[in-house]
Amino acid sequence: MQNITEDHLKKLFTKQYGQPALSKNEWKNFYEDNVLFIDPTQEQAGLDRYVQAQEKLIKRCDDIYLKTHKILISESVGFIEWEMGLKILNKEFIYPGITRLIFSESGKIKEHRDYFDFCGPTFGPIPILGSFIRWVYKKFAN
């Protein structure tokens, strides 16, 4: 396996609305079978569980996009700044985030960790609940 390049990561972290998601075989080209995936809502071990998590997200949404902004690779670590959009019940939810990838000695991804604010974009637009979420955020920020 050659080392993963910025072009590879851009392909993995780019999806337009209406475009199909990557297949398990496409993920397998870049991810170790025992990859560890962590985001604010879950932790999954293994490529099969990672792919299942992606498929569950796709099924819950009417459509998804993922746009890459910046990519940085330094030796065995990569960072991707991205924006994800989810269309659910005629509403669009936008999540800016960052992913940290750790590469194995074979050059594949052995750890994938996403960092993003799940609560603000998800619950912020909801009347009353959104006001409460913003109030809680202000309490922690001040």
N, CA, C and O atoms as a GROMACS GRO file, in nm:
protein
  568
    1MET      N    1   0.087  -0.120   0.000
    1MET     CA    2   0.000   0.000   0.000
    1MET      C    3   0.089   0.123   0.000
    1MET      O    4   0.179   0.136   0.083
    2GLN      N    5   0.063   0.212  -0.092
    2GLN     CA    6   0.134   0.339  -0.092
    2GLN      C    7   0.076   0.429   0.015
    2GLN      O    8  -0.035   0.405   0.064
    3ASN      N    9   0.149   0.531   0.053
    3ASN     CA   10   0.098   0.624   0.153
    3ASN      C   11  -0.023   0.700   0.100
    3ASN      O   12  -0.031   0.731  -0.019
    4ILE      N   13  -0.114   0.729   0.189
    4ILE     CA   14  -0.234   0.802   0.153
    4ILE      C   15  -0.196   0.948   0.127
    4ILE      O   16  -0.124   1.010   0.206
    5THR      N   17  -0.245   1.002   0.016
    5THR     CA   18  -0.212   1.138  -0.024
    5THR      C   19  -0.330   1.232   0.005
    5THR      O   20  -0.439   1.188   0.041
    6GLU      N   21  -0.305   1.361  -0.012
    6GLU     CA   22  -0.412   1.460   0.002
    6GLU      C   23  -0.524   1.432  -0.099
    6GLU      O   24  -0.642   1.449  -0.066
    7ASP      N   25  -0.488   1.391  -0.220
    7ASP     CA   26  -0.591   1.359  -0.321
    7ASP      C   27  -0.679   1.242  -0.276
    7ASP      O   28  -0.801   1.245  -0.296
    8HIS      N   29  -0.618   1.140  -0.215
    8HIS     CA   30  -0.696   1.028  -0.163
    8HIS      C   31  -0.795   1.077  -0.057
    8HIS      O   32  -0.913   1.042  -0.060
    9LEU      N   33  -0.746   1.158   0.037
    9LEU     CA   34  -0.832   1.208   0.144
    9LEU      C   35  -0.942   1.298   0.091
    9LEU      O   36  -1.054   1.295   0.140
   10LYS      N   37  -0.910   1.378  -0.010
   10LYS     CA   38  -1.013   1.463  -0.068
   10LYS      C   39  -1.125   1.378  -0.128
   10LYS      O   40  -1.242   1.413  -0.118
   11LYS      N   41  -1.088   1.265  -0.192
   11LYS     CA   42  -1.190   1.176  -0.248
   11LYS      C   43  -1.275   1.115  -0.137
   11LYS      O   44  -1.397   1.106  -0.149
   12LEU      N   45  -1.211   1.073  -0.028
   12LEU     CA   46  -1.283   1.011   0.083
   12LEU      C   47  -1.374   1.109   0.155
   12LEU      O   48  -1.478   1.069   0.208
   13PHE      N   49  -1.337   1.236   0.158
   13PHE     CA   50  -1.409   1.337   0.236
   13PHE      C   51  -1.483   1.437   0.147
   13PHE      O   52  -1.499   1.554   0.185
   14THR      N   53  -1.527   1.393   0.030
   14THR     CA   54  -1.606   1.477  -0.059
   14THR      C   55  -1.723   1.395  -0.112
   14THR      O   56  -1.705   1.286  -0.167
   15LYS      N   57  -1.842   1.449  -0.096
   15LYS     CA   58  -1.963   1.388  -0.152
   15LYS      C   59  -2.063   1.499  -0.176
   15LYS      O   60  -2.093   1.576  -0.085
   16GLN      N   61  -2.115   1.507  -0.296
   16GLN     CA   62  -2.218   1.604  -0.330
   16GLN      C   63  -2.356   1.546  -0.300
   16GLN      O   64  -2.374   1.424  -0.299
   17TYR      N   65  -2.453   1.634  -0.275
   17TYR     CA   66  -2.590   1.587  -0.266
   17TYR      C   67  -2.623   1.510  -0.394
   17TYR      O   68  -2.584   1.551  -0.503
   18GLY      N   69  -2.695   1.399  -0.381
   18GLY     CA   70  -2.736   1.321  -0.495
   18GLY      C   71  -2.633   1.220  -0.542
   18GLY      O   72  -2.664   1.135  -0.625
   19GLN      N   73  -2.512   1.228  -0.493
   19GLN     CA   74  -2.405   1.138  -0.533
   19GLN      C   75  -2.407   1.014  -0.442
   19GLN      O   76  -2.434   1.026  -0.323
   20PRO      N   77  -2.377   0.896  -0.496
   20PRO     CA   78  -2.376   0.777  -0.409
   20PRO      C   79  -2.260   0.780  -0.310
   20PRO      O   80  -2.157   0.842  -0.336
   21ALA      N   81  -2.280   0.714  -0.198
   21ALA     CA   82  -2.174   0.702  -0.097
   21ALA      C   83  -2.070   0.600  -0.143
   21ALA      O   84  -2.095   0.522  -0.235
   22LEU      N   85  -1.955   0.603  -0.080
   22LEU     CA   86  -1.852   0.506  -0.111
   22LEU      C   87  -1.896   0.365  -0.072
   22LEU      O   88  -1.975   0.348   0.021
   23SER      N   89  -1.845   0.267  -0.142
   23SER     CA   90  -1.875   0.127  -0.112
   23SER      C   91  -1.775   0.075  -0.008
   23SER      O   92  -1.672   0.138   0.017
   24LYS      N   93  -1.806  -0.039   0.050
   24LYS     CA   94  -1.714  -0.099   0.147
   24LYS      C   95  -1.578  -0.127   0.084
   24LYS      O   96  -1.475  -0.108   0.149
   25ASN      N   97  -1.576  -0.170  -0.042
   25ASN     CA   98  -1.449  -0.196  -0.110
   25ASN      C   99  -1.365  -0.069  -0.124
   25ASN      O  100  -1.243  -0.074  -0.114
   26GLU      N  101  -1.431   0.043  -0.148
   26GLU     CA  102  -1.358   0.170  -0.157
   26GLU      C  103  -1.299   0.207  -0.021
   26GLU      O  104  -1.185   0.252  -0.013
   27TRP      N  105  -1.379   0.189   0.087
   27TRP     CA  106  -1.326   0.216   0.221
   27TRP      C  107  -1.209   0.123   0.251
   27TRP      O  108  -1.108   0.165   0.308
   28LYS      N  109  -1.221  -0.004   0.212
   28LYS     CA  110  -1.120  -0.107   0.242
   28LYS      C  111  -0.985  -0.072   0.180
   28LYS      O  112  -0.881  -0.113   0.232
   29ASN      N  113  -0.986   0.002   0.070
   29ASN     CA  114  -0.859   0.042   0.008
   29ASN      C  115  -0.778   0.134   0.097
   29ASN      O  116  -0.656   0.143   0.083
   30PHE      N  117  -0.844   0.204   0.190
   30PHE     CA  118  -0.776   0.305   0.270
   30PHE      C  119  -0.779   0.282   0.420
   30PHE      O  120  -0.702   0.343   0.494
   31TYR      N  121  -0.868   0.193   0.467
   31TYR     CA  122  -0.886   0.170   0.611
   31TYR      C  123  -0.841   0.030   0.650
   31TYR      O  124  -0.866  -0.066   0.577
   32GLU      N  125  -0.775   0.018   0.766
   32GLU     CA  126  -0.739  -0.112   0.821
   32GLU      C  127  -0.866  -0.188   0.860
   32GLU      O  128  -0.968  -0.126   0.892
   33ASP      N  129  -0.861  -0.319   0.858
   33ASP     CA  130  -0.976  -0.400   0.899
   33ASP      C  131  -1.013  -0.375   1.045
   33ASP      O  132  -1.130  -0.388   1.083
   34ASN      N  133  -0.915  -0.340   1.128
   34ASN     CA  134  -0.940  -0.316   1.271
   34ASN      C  135  -0.944  -0.167   1.307
   34ASN      O  136  -0.911  -0.130   1.419
   35VAL      N  137  -0.983  -0.083   1.212
   35VAL     CA  138  -0.986   0.062   1.234
   35VAL      C  139  -1.073   0.096   1.355
   35VAL      O  140  -1.175   0.032   1.380
   36LEU      N  141  -1.031   0.198   1.428
   36LEU     CA  142  -1.110   0.252   1.539
   36LEU      C  143  -1.170   0.383   1.493
   36LEU      O  144  -1.098   0.473   1.451
   37PHE      N  145  -1.303   0.394   1.501
   37PHE     CA  146  -1.375   0.515   1.460
   37PHE      C  147  -1.445   0.574   1.582
   37PHE      O  148  -1.517   0.505   1.653
   38ILE      N  149  -1.422   0.704   1.604
   38ILE     CA  150  -1.484   0.774   1.717
   38ILE      C  151  -1.537   0.907   1.667
   38ILE      O  152  -1.468   0.980   1.596
   39ASP      N  153  -1.661   0.938   1.704
   39ASP     CA  154  -1.715   1.072   1.681
   39ASP      C  155  -1.797   1.111   1.804
   39ASP      O  156  -1.806   1.031   1.898
   40PRO      N  157  -1.856   1.230   1.808
   40PRO     CA  158  -1.930   1.272   1.929
   40PRO      C  159  -2.049   1.184   1.965
   40PRO      O  160  -2.101   1.195   2.076
   41THR      N  161  -2.093   1.096   1.874
   41THR     CA  162  -2.212   1.016   1.901
   41THR      C  163  -2.186   0.867   1.917
   41THR      O  164  -2.275   0.793   1.957
   42GLN      N  165  -2.063   0.821   1.885
   42GLN     CA  166  -2.039   0.677   1.886
   42GLN      C  167  -1.891   0.643   1.883
   42GLN      O  168  -1.805   0.727   1.854
   43GLU      N  169  -1.864   0.517   1.914
   43GLU     CA  170  -1.730   0.460   1.898
   43GLU      C  171  -1.748   0.321   1.838
   43GLU      O  172  -1.822   0.238   1.891
   44GLN      N  173  -1.680   0.296   1.726
   44GLN     CA  174  -1.693   0.169   1.655
   44GLN      C  175  -1.554   0.112   1.628
   44GLN      O  176  -1.463   0.186   1.590
   45ALA      N  177  -1.537  -0.019   1.648
   45ALA     CA  178  -1.410  -0.086   1.621
   45ALA      C  179  -1.430  -0.183   1.506
   45ALA      O  180  -1.521  -0.267   1.508
   46GLY      N  181  -1.346  -0.172   1.406
   46GLY     CA  182  -1.350  -0.261   1.291
   46GLY      C  183  -1.411  -0.196   1.169
   46GLY      O  184  -1.501  -0.113   1.180
   47LEU      N  185  -1.361  -0.236   1.053
   47LEU     CA  186  -1.408  -0.178   0.927
   47LEU      C  187  -1.556  -0.206   0.903
   47LEU      O  188  -1.629  -0.118   0.857
   48ASP      N  189  -1.602  -0.327   0.933
   48ASP     CA  190  -1.743  -0.358   0.913
   48ASP      C  191  -1.832  -0.266   0.995
   48ASP      O  192  -1.933  -0.216   0.946
   49ARG      N  193  -1.796  -0.243   1.121
   49ARG     CA  194  -1.875  -0.155   1.208
   49ARG      C  195  -1.868  -0.010   1.160
   49ARG      O  196  -1.967   0.062   1.168
   50TYR      N  197  -1.752   0.032   1.111
   50TYR     CA  198  -1.737   0.167   1.056
   50TYR      C  199  -1.830   0.186   0.936
   50TYR      O  200  -1.903   0.285   0.928
   51VAL      N  201  -1.828   0.090   0.844
   51VAL     CA  202  -1.913   0.098   0.724
   51VAL      C  203  -2.060   0.096   0.764
   51VAL      O  204  -2.140   0.172   0.709
   52GLN      N  205  -2.097   0.011   0.861
   52GLN     CA  206  -2.236   0.007   0.909
   52GLN      C  207  -2.278   0.142   0.967
   52GLN      O  208  -2.390   0.186   0.944
   53ALA      N  209  -2.189   0.207   1.041
   53ALA     CA  210  -2.220   0.338   1.098
   53ALA      C  211  -2.247   0.440   0.987
   53ALA      O  212  -2.339   0.521   0.997
   54GLN      N  213  -2.166   0.436   0.881
   54GLN     CA  214  -2.186   0.527   0.768
   54GLN      C  215  -2.319   0.497   0.698
   54GLN      O  216  -2.393   0.588   0.663
   55GLU      N  217  -2.347   0.369   0.679
   55GLU     CA  218  -2.473   0.330   0.613
   55GLU      C  219  -2.595   0.369   0.695
   55GLU      O  220  -2.696   0.411   0.638
   56LYS      N  221  -2.588   0.357   0.828
   56LYS     CA  222  -2.700   0.398   0.914
   56LYS      C  223  -2.727   0.547   0.901
   56LYS      O  224  -2.842   0.589   0.894
   57LEU      N  225  -2.620   0.628   0.899
   57LEU     CA  226  -2.636   0.772   0.882
   57LEU      C  227  -2.704   0.803   0.749
   57LEU      O  228  -2.795   0.885   0.743
   58ILE      N  229  -2.659   0.738   0.644
   58ILE     CA  230  -2.716   0.761   0.511
   58ILE      C  231  -2.864   0.725   0.508
   58ILE      O  232  -2.945   0.796   0.448
   59LYS      N  233  -2.901   0.614   0.573
   59LYS     CA  234  -3.041   0.571   0.574
   59LYS      C  235  -3.130   0.666   0.654
   59LYS      O  236  -3.248   0.681   0.622
   60ARG      N  237  -3.075   0.729   0.758
   60ARG     CA  238  -3.155   0.821   0.840
   60ARG      C  239  -3.180   0.954   0.771
   60ARG      O  240  -3.271   1.028   0.809
   61CYS      N  241  -3.102   0.984   0.670
   61CYS     CA  242  -3.110   1.115   0.603
   61CYS      C  243  -3.171   1.101   0.465
   61CYS      O  244  -3.165   0.996   0.401
   62ASP      N  245  -3.231   1.212   0.419
   62ASP     CA  246  -3.279   1.217   0.281
   62ASP      C  247  -3.161   1.229   0.185
   62ASP      O  248  -3.164   1.176   0.074
   63ASP      N  249  -3.056   1.300   0.228
   63ASP     CA  250  -2.935   1.315   0.147
   63ASP      C  251  -2.825   1.372   0.236
   63ASP      O  252  -2.852   1.429   0.342
   64ILE      N  253  -2.701   1.356   0.190
   64ILE     CA  254  -2.583   1.401   0.265
   64ILE      C  255  -2.483   1.462   0.168
   64ILE      O  256  -2.466   1.415   0.056
   65TYR      N  257  -2.415   1.568   0.215
   65TYR     CA  258  -2.298   1.613   0.140
   65TYR      C  259  -2.182   1.627   0.238
   65TYR      O  260  -2.201   1.646   0.358
   66LEU      N  261  -2.063   1.618   0.185
   66LEU     CA  262  -1.941   1.636   0.262
   66LEU      C  263  -1.844   1.714   0.175
   66LEU      O  264  -1.813   1.673   0.063
   67LYS      N  265  -1.798   1.826   0.226
   67LYS     CA  266  -1.709   1.914   0.151
   67LYS      C  267  -1.578   1.931   0.228
   67LYS      O  268  -1.579   1.965   0.346
   68THR      N  269  -1.468   1.905   0.160
   68THR     CA  270  -1.336   1.920   0.220
   68THR      C  271  -1.289   2.064   0.203
   68THR      O  272  -1.301   2.123   0.096
   69HIS      N  273  -1.235   2.120   0.312
   69HIS     CA  274  -1.178   2.255   0.306
   69HIS      C  275  -1.025   2.251   0.306
   69HIS      O  276  -0.962   2.303   0.214
   70LYS      N  277  -0.966   2.190   0.406
   70LYS     CA  278  -0.820   2.184   0.418
   70LYS      C  279  -0.777   2.043   0.456
   70LYS      O  280  -0.849   1.972   0.526
   71ILE      N  281  -0.660   2.004   0.409
   71ILE     CA  282  -0.602   1.875   0.443
   71ILE      C  283  -0.457   1.896   0.480
   71ILE      O  284  -0.384   1.972   0.415
   72LEU      N  285  -0.414   1.828   0.587
   72LEU     CA  286  -0.275   1.832   0.630
   72LEU      C  287  -0.232   1.691   0.665
   72LEU      O  288  -0.299   1.623   0.743
   73ILE      N  289  -0.122   1.646   0.606
   73ILE     CA  290  -0.065   1.516   0.640
   73ILE      C  291   0.077   1.540   0.690
   73ILE      O  292   0.157   1.606   0.623
   74SER      N  293   0.107   1.485   0.807
   74SER     CA  294   0.240   1.496   0.864
   74SER      C  295   0.279   1.359   0.920
   74SER      O  296   0.231   1.317   1.025
   75GLU      N  297   0.366   1.291   0.848
   75GLU     CA  298   0.412   1.158   0.884
   75GLU      C  299   0.295   1.063   0.902
   75GLU      O  300   0.229   1.029   0.804
   76SER      N  301   0.266   1.019   1.025
   76SER     CA  302   0.162   0.917   1.044
   76SER      C  303   0.028   0.974   1.088
   76SER      O  304  -0.058   0.901   1.136
   77VAL      N  305   0.009   1.106   1.072
   77VAL     CA  306  -0.115   1.171   1.115
   77VAL      C  307  -0.167   1.260   1.002
   77VAL      O  308  -0.090   1.326   0.932
   78GLY      N  309  -0.298   1.260   0.986
   78GLY     CA  310  -0.362   1.348   0.889
   78GLY      C  311  -0.479   1.422   0.954
   78GLY      O  312  -0.545   1.369   1.043
   79PHE      N  313  -0.503   1.545   0.909
   79PHE     CA  314  -0.615   1.625   0.956
   79PHE      C  315  -0.692   1.676   0.835
   79PHE      O  316  -0.634   1.719   0.736
   80ILE      N  317  -0.823   1.669   0.844
   80ILE     CA  318  -0.910   1.719   0.738
   80ILE      C  319  -1.012   1.813   0.801
   80ILE      O  320  -1.083   1.775   0.894
   81GLU      N  321  -1.018   1.936   0.750
   81GLU     CA  322  -1.125   2.029   0.790
   81GLU      C  323  -1.236   2.013   0.687
   81GLU      O  324  -1.210   2.016   0.567
   82TRP      N  325  -1.360   1.995   0.734
   82TRP     CA  326  -1.470   1.965   0.644
   82TRP      C  327  -1.599   2.030   0.692
   82TRP      O  328  -1.608   2.086   0.801
   83GLU      N  329  -1.698   2.019   0.604
   83GLU     CA  330  -1.834   2.061   0.636
   83GLU      C  331  -1.927   1.951   0.586
   83GLU      O  332  -1.916   1.906   0.472
   84MET      N  333  -2.018   1.909   0.673
   84MET     CA  334  -2.114   1.806   0.637
   84MET      C  335  -2.254   1.865   0.642
   84MET      O  336  -2.290   1.936   0.736
   85GLY      N  337  -2.332   1.836   0.540
   85GLY     CA  338  -2.472   1.876   0.537
   85GLY      C  339  -2.561   1.754   0.536
   85GLY      O  340  -2.539   1.660   0.459
   86LEU      N  341  -2.663   1.757   0.621
   86LEU     CA  342  -2.760   1.648   0.626
   86LEU      C  343  -2.898   1.705   0.595
   86LEU      O  344  -2.941   1.801   0.659
   87LYS      N  345  -2.967   1.647   0.499
   87LYS     CA  346  -3.106   1.684   0.471
   87LYS      C  347  -3.195   1.579   0.536
   87LYS      O  348  -3.187   1.460   0.505
   88ILE      N  349  -3.280   1.626   0.628
   88ILE     CA  350  -3.372   1.539   0.699
   88ILE      C  351  -3.508   1.608   0.706
   88ILE      O  352  -3.517   1.719   0.759
   89LEU      N  353  -3.612   1.545   0.652
   89LEU     CA  354  -3.748   1.600   0.654
   89LEU      C  355  -3.753   1.745   0.605
   89LEU      O  356  -3.809   1.832   0.671
   90ASN      N  357  -3.695   1.768   0.490
   90ASN     CA  358  -3.694   1.900   0.424
   90ASN      C  359  -3.620   2.007   0.503
   90ASN      O  360  -3.639   2.126   0.476
   91LYS      N  361  -3.536   1.970   0.598
   91LYS     CA  362  -3.451   2.064   0.670
   91LYS      C  363  -3.306   2.026   0.644
   91LYS      O  364  -3.273   1.909   0.628
   92GLU      N  365  -3.222   2.128   0.639
   92GLU     CA  366  -3.078   2.104   0.620
   92GLU      C  367  -3.004   2.140   0.748
   92GLU      O  368  -3.022   2.248   0.803
   93PHE      N  369  -2.921   2.048   0.793
   93PHE     CA  370  -2.838   2.068   0.911
   93PHE      C  371  -2.692   2.070   0.865
   93PHE      O  372  -2.648   1.980   0.794
   94ILE      N  373  -2.619   2.173   0.905
   94ILE     CA  374  -2.480   2.190   0.863
   94ILE      C  375  -2.388   2.172   0.984
   94ILE      O  376  -2.407   2.234   1.088
   95TYR      N  377  -2.289   2.085   0.967
   95TYR     CA  378  -2.194   2.054   1.074
   95TYR      C  379  -2.051   2.080   1.024
   95TYR      O  380  -2.001   2.002   0.943
   96PRO      N  381  -1.986   2.186   1.070
   96PRO     CA  382  -1.844   2.200   1.041
   96PRO      C  383  -1.765   2.110   1.136
   96PRO      O  384  -1.802   2.094   1.252
   97GLY      N  385  -1.656   2.052   1.087
   97GLY     CA  386  -1.579   1.964   1.173
   97GLY      C  387  -1.438   1.940   1.124
   97GLY      O  388  -1.396   1.988   1.019
   98ILE      N  389  -1.368   1.863   1.204
   98ILE     CA  390  -1.230   1.824   1.174
   98ILE      C  391  -1.216   1.675   1.203
   98ILE      O  392  -1.274   1.624   1.299
   99THR      N  393  -1.141   1.607   1.120
   99THR     CA  394  -1.110   1.466   1.141
   99THR      C  395  -0.960   1.451   1.161
   99THR      O  396  -0.880   1.510   1.089
  100ARG      N  397  -0.924   1.369   1.263
  100ARG     CA  398  -0.784   1.331   1.282
  100ARG      C  399  -0.771   1.185   1.243
  100ARG      O  400  -0.846   1.100   1.291
  101LEU      N  401  -0.678   1.157   1.155
  101LEU     CA  402  -0.651   1.020   1.111
  101LEU      C  403  -0.512   0.980   1.157
  101LEU      O  404  -0.418   1.059   1.151
  102ILE      N  405  -0.500   0.856   1.203
  102ILE     CA  406  -0.369   0.801   1.235
  102ILE      C  407  -0.346   0.685   1.139
  102ILE      O  408  -0.431   0.597   1.124
  103PHE      N  409  -0.230   0.686   1.073
  103PHE     CA  410  -0.197   0.586   0.973
  103PHE      C  411  -0.112   0.475   1.033
  103PHE      O  412  -0.026   0.500   1.117
  104SER      N  413  -0.138   0.352   0.988
  104SER     CA  414  -0.059   0.237   1.032
  104SER      C  415   0.073   0.232   0.955
  104SER      O  416   0.096   0.312   0.864
  105GLU      N  417   0.157   0.139   0.991
  105GLU     CA  418   0.284   0.122   0.920
  105GLU      C  419   0.262   0.081   0.775
  105GLU      O  420   0.347   0.107   0.690
  106SER      N  421   0.147   0.018   0.747
  106SER     CA  422   0.118  -0.021   0.608
  106SER      C  423   0.066   0.097   0.526
  106SER      O  424   0.052   0.087   0.405
  107GLY      N  425   0.038   0.210   0.593
  107GLY     CA  426  -0.008   0.329   0.523
  107GLY      C  427  -0.158   0.348   0.524
  107GLY      O  428  -0.207   0.451   0.477
  108LYS      N  429  -0.232   0.251   0.577
  108LYS     CA  430  -0.378   0.264   0.584
  108LYS      C  431  -0.419   0.335   0.713
  108LYS      O  432  -0.339   0.350   0.806
  109ILE      N  433  -0.544   0.378   0.717
  109ILE     CA  434  -0.597   0.448   0.834
  109ILE      C  435  -0.630   0.345   0.942
  109ILE      O  436  -0.708   0.252   0.920
  110LYS      N  437  -0.569   0.363   1.061
  110LYS     CA  438  -0.597   0.271   1.172
  110LYS      C  439  -0.683   0.337   1.279
  110LYS      O  440  -0.742   0.268   1.362
  111GLU      N  441  -0.689   0.471   1.278
  111GLU     CA  442  -0.778   0.541   1.370
  111GLU      C  443  -0.835   0.664   1.301
  111GLU      O  444  -0.763   0.740   1.236
  112HIS      N  445  -0.966   0.682   1.316
  112HIS     CA  446  -1.039   0.793   1.254
  112HIS      C  447  -1.123   0.855   1.364
  112HIS      O  448  -1.214   0.792   1.418
  113ARG      N  449  -1.093   0.980   1.396
  113ARG     CA  450  -1.169   1.049   1.501
  113ARG      C  451  -1.222   1.180   1.447
  113ARG      O  452  -1.146   1.265   1.400
  114ASP      N  453  -1.355   1.197   1.455
  114ASP     CA  454  -1.422   1.320   1.410
  114ASP      C  455  -1.450   1.410   1.529
  114ASP      O  456  -1.493   1.364   1.634
  115TYR      N  457  -1.424   1.539   1.510
  115TYR     CA  458  -1.454   1.640   1.610
  115TYR      C  459  -1.551   1.740   1.549
  115TYR      O  460  -1.519   1.806   1.450
  116PHE      N  461  -1.670   1.752   1.607
  116PHE     CA  462  -1.767   1.851   1.561
  116PHE      C  463  -1.871   1.872   1.669
  116PHE      O  464  -1.888   1.790   1.758
  117ASP      N  465  -1.941   1.985   1.659
  117ASP     CA  466  -2.049   2.017   1.752
  117ASP      C  467  -2.174   1.949   1.703
  117ASP      O  468  -2.231   1.988   1.601
  118PHE      N  469  -2.218   1.847   1.774
  118PHE     CA  470  -2.339   1.776   1.736
  118PHE      C  471  -2.463   1.851   1.782
  118PHE      O  472  -2.560   1.862   1.708
  119CYS      N  473  -2.462   1.904   1.905
  119CYS     CA  474  -2.583   1.962   1.965
  119CYS      C  475  -2.627   2.093   1.901
  119CYS      O  476  -2.745   2.109   1.870
  120GLY      N  477  -2.535   2.185   1.880
  120GLY     CA  478  -2.572   2.317   1.828
  120GLY      C  479  -2.647   2.310   1.696
  120GLY      O  480  -2.760   2.358   1.687
  121PRO      N  481  -2.586   2.250   1.591
  121PRO     CA  482  -2.656   2.242   1.463
  121PRO      C  483  -2.780   2.152   1.464
  121PRO      O  484  -2.873   2.175   1.387
  122THR      N  485  -2.782   2.051   1.550
  122THR     CA  486  -2.895   1.959   1.553
  122THR      C  487  -3.015   2.018   1.625
  122THR      O  488  -3.127   2.013   1.575
  123PHE      N  489  -2.991   2.074   1.744
  123PHE     CA  490  -3.101   2.120   1.828
  123PHE      C  491  -3.120   2.271   1.826
  123PHE      O  492  -3.225   2.321   1.867
  124GLY      N  493  -3.019   2.346   1.780
  124GLY     CA  494  -3.028   2.492   1.777
  124GLY      C  495  -3.146   2.548   1.702
  124GLY      O  496  -3.207   2.644   1.749
  125PRO      N  497  -3.183   2.492   1.586
  125PRO     CA  498  -3.297   2.547   1.510
  125PRO      C  499  -3.435   2.515   1.570
  125PRO      O  500  -3.535   2.571   1.524
  126ILE      N  501  -3.442   2.428   1.668
  126ILE     CA  502  -3.571   2.388   1.723
  126ILE      C  503  -3.620   2.493   1.822
  126ILE      O  504  -3.547   2.529   1.915
  127PRO      N  505  -3.743   2.545   1.805
  127PRO     CA  506  -3.796   2.645   1.898
  127PRO      C  507  -3.788   2.595   2.042
  127PRO      O  508  -3.807   2.477   2.069
  128ILE      N  509  -3.762   2.684   2.132
  128ILE     CA  510  -3.747   2.663   2.277
  128ILE      C  511  -3.620   2.582   2.306
  128ILE      O  512  -3.534   2.629   2.381
  129LEU      N  513  -3.607   2.463   2.250
  129LEU     CA  514  -3.489   2.382   2.275
  129LEU      C  515  -3.363   2.452   2.225
  129LEU      O  516  -3.259   2.448   2.290
  130GLY      N  517  -3.372   2.517   2.108
  130GLY     CA  518  -3.258   2.591   2.054
  130GLY      C  519  -3.214   2.703   2.146
  130GLY      O  520  -3.095   2.723   2.167
  131SER      N  521  -3.310   2.776   2.200
  131SER     CA  522  -3.278   2.884   2.295
  131SER      C  523  -3.209   2.828   2.418
  131SER      O  524  -3.113   2.887   2.469
  132PHE      N  525  -3.256   2.715   2.466
  132PHE     CA  526  -3.196   2.651   2.583
  132PHE      C  527  -3.053   2.607   2.552
  132PHE      O  528  -2.963   2.627   2.635
  133ILE      N  529  -3.030   2.547   2.436
  133ILE     CA  530  -2.896   2.502   2.397
  133ILE      C  531  -2.800   2.622   2.391
  133ILE      O  532  -2.688   2.614   2.441
  134ARG      N  533  -2.845   2.733   2.331
  134ARG     CA  534  -2.759   2.852   2.322
  134ARG      C  535  -2.730   2.907   2.462
  134ARG      O  536  -2.619   2.952   2.488
  135TRP      N  537  -2.828   2.903   2.553
  135TRP     CA  538  -2.810   2.949   2.691
  135TRP      C  539  -2.706   2.862   2.762
  135TRP      O  540  -2.618   2.914   2.831
  136VAL      N  541  -2.714   2.730   2.744
  136VAL     CA  542  -2.617   2.640   2.806
  136VAL      C  543  -2.478   2.668   2.751
  136VAL      O  544  -2.382   2.675   2.828
  137TYR      N  545  -2.465   2.686   2.620
  137TYR     CA  546  -2.335   2.715   2.560
  137TYR      C  547  -2.276   2.842   2.619
  137TYR      O  548  -2.157   2.846   2.651
  138LYS      N  549  -2.358   2.945   2.635
  138LYS     CA  550  -2.310   3.072   2.692
  138LYS      C  551  -2.261   3.054   2.835
  138LYS      O  552  -2.164   3.117   2.876
  139LYS      N  553  -2.328   2.968   2.911
  139LYS     CA  554  -2.286   2.942   3.049
  139LYS      C  555  -2.146   2.880   3.053
  139LYS      O  556  -2.066   2.911   3.141
  140PHE      N  557  -2.117   2.792   2.958
  140PHE     CA  558  -1.986   2.729   2.955
  140PHE      C  559  -1.881   2.822   2.894
  140PHE      O  560  -1.763   2.812   2.930
  141ALA      N  561  -1.921   2.910   2.805
  141ALA     CA  562  -1.826   2.997   2.736
  141ALA      C  563  -1.788   3.120   2.818
  141ALA      O  564  -1.682   3.178   2.795
  142ASN      N  565  -1.872   3.160   2.910
  142ASN     CA  566  -1.841   3.280   2.989
  142ASN      C  567  -1.773   3.248   3.120
  142ASN      O  568  -1.741   3.338   3.197
   0.00000   0.00000   0.00000
